[in-house]
Amino acid sequence: MRLPAPDAEQRNKISARLRLHAHDRADHGQVLPLTAAALALGEGADQGAARLEALVSALREERVVVPVVVGLAADLGAGGVPEVGSQKHDPVEFVRCGTPFGPALVVYSSQGSLLADRSQDRPIAFDFHKVCLAALVETGGRVCMDPGGAAVVLPRPAVAACAQGDDWLPAWRDLELLAELRELAGVRAVRATRVEVAGASADAGTGADVGAVAPGGPVADVRVVHAGGVLVRVEVLLDAARLVDSGRAEVEETLRRIATSPRLRAAVDEVELRPLVLP
């Protein structure tokens, strides 16, 4: 029995898995458009949340450049950048770097940024999906983009999503996570209003600041914000008028409950729980 030939969609899926995409002859190791736009956002008042989100989205579509120590590099293409997806350079021994959050695999946005930082190494264009698979095994899921420049550290949940071909939902945008944390804190949400990151409100963006009602305890609300790097901060907002001795014990118990949330642990790489007394 003759099997039917795969259709275009099936061929694309097979090609993606095997990393056999045709080489783009216009790719000479330059920073690619989506990656360039993401990095241009800088850190900003949101502690780099917008840049991180944009970069993760870009790297689902665009390749990175990885360093290979001279002596291990072979079969490089013209200009030192081989065909993306070429099997000739598998396996690659990925380079690591230290970060404030632990070791991370090193990737670069371009051949130029790599050579400016590691002139002794050879640049190889590489599928970011495969970098993510390696990072989950080698560094607990952390990847550092342009360590000699912007040094953007991608957290484990983002890397895991890219490795699986899924969209990444940052913890500060996860309204279901926020609802769970509010429930653990004994706070009842009533309506969505605005969002907030690092104290800067906006109509839409990178943190959850949803209308809530506290049922009489010292906890007035809960916020989830990006705190820079791979750190996510859960801010427990306290009503000073209700913060008596018994209220302090309740706050400590609330922090313990939040810390044990399985959804929170899955959604973040590093988390900080911070009680804040409202004026």
Summary of the structure (lengths in Angstrom):
residues: 279
radius of gyration: 22.2
end to end distance: 76.2
largest distance: 78.6
contacts: 887
relative contact order: 0.12
helix: 36%
strand: 27%
